């Protein structure tokens, strides 16, 4: 019984550490998709990354659709 509780606590702690690490190493921004005029199935993607995030230290950029 105690072993099972320790396993569950370890799993929860590992998940929490992983989530905190993900958000600490990520930069955030927005993107929007616009169709190209006179072209079928072509789109322009515009990205906007929030300032003051020290992008040299970030390993990933999380984009949210505007």
Contact map, one row per residue, 1 for C-alpha under 8 A:
111110000000000000000000000000000000000000000000000000000000000000
111111000000000000000000000000000000000000000000000000000000000000
111111100000000000000000000000000000000000000000000000000000000000
111111110000000000000000000000000000000000000000000000000000000000
111111111000000000000000000000000000000000000000000000000000000000
011111111100000000000000000000000000000000000000000000000000000000
001111111110000000000000000000000000000000000000000000000000000000
000111111111000000000000000000000000000000000000000000000000000000
000011111111100000000000000000000000000000000000000000000000000000
000001111111110000000000000000000000000000000000000000000000000000
000000111111111000000000000000000000000000000000000000000000000000
000000011111111100000000000000000000000000000000000000000000000000
000000001111111110000000000000000000000000000000000000000000000000
000000000111111111000000000000000000000000000000000000000000000000
000000000011111111100000000000000000000000000000000000000000000000
000000000001111111110000000000000000000000000000000000000000000000
000000000000111111111000000000000000000000000000000000000000000000
000000000000011111111100000000000000000000000000000000000000000000
000000000000001111111110000000000000000000000000000000000000000000
000000000000000111111111000000000000000000000000000000000000000000
000000000000000011111111100000000000000000000000000000000000000000
000000000000000001111111110000000000000000000000000000000000000000
000000000000000000111111110000000000000000000000000000000000000000
000000000000000000011111110000000000000000000000000000000000000000
000000000000000000001111111000000000000000000000000000001111000000
000000000000000000000111111100000000000000000000000000000111110000
000000000000000000000000111110000000000000000000110010100101110000
000000000000000000000000011111000000000000000000110000000000111100
000000000000000000000000001111100000000000000011110000000000111100
000000000000000000000000000111110000000000000011100000000000001111
000000000000000000000000000011111000000000001111000000000000001111
000000000000000000000000000001111100000000001110000000000000000011
000000000000000000000000000000111110000000111100000000000000000000
000000000000000000000000000000011111000000111000000000000000000000
000000000000000000000000000000001111101011110000000000000000000000
000000000000000000000000000000000111111101110000000000000000000000
000000000000000000000000000000000011111000000000000000000000000000
000000000000000000000000000000000001111100000000000000000000000000
000000000000000000000000000000000011111111000000000000000000000000
000000000000000000000000000000000001011111000000000000000000000000
000000000000000000000000000000000010001111100000000000000000000000
000000000000000000000000000000000011001111110000000000000000000000
000000000000000000000000000000001111000011111000000000000000000000
000000000000000000000000000000001111000001111100000000000000000000
000000000000000000000000000000111100000000111110000000000000000000
000000000000000000000000000000111000000000011111000000000000000000
000000000000000000000000000011110000000000001111100000000000000000
000000000000000000000000000011100000000000000111110000000000000000
000000000000000000000000001111000000000000000011111000000000000000
000000000000000000000000001110000000000000000001111110000000000000
000000000000000000000000000000000000000000000000111110000000000000
000000000000000000000000000000000000000000000000011111000000000000
000000000000000000000000001000000000000000000000011111100000000000
000000000000000000000000000000000000000000000000000111111100000000
000000000000000000000000001000000000000000000000000011111100000000
000000000000000000000000000000000000000000000000000001111100000000
000000000000000000000000100000000000000000000000000001111110000000
000000000000000000000000111000000000000000000000000001111111100000
000000000000000000000000110000000000000000000000000000001111100000
000000000000000000000000111000000000000000000000000000000111110000
000000000000000000000000011110000000000000000000000000000111111000
000000000000000000000000011110000000000000000000000000000001111100
000000000000000000000000000111100000000000000000000000000000111110
000000000000000000000000000111100000000000000000000000000000011111
000000000000000000000000000001110000000000000000000000000000001111
000000000000000000000000000001110000000000000000000000000000000111
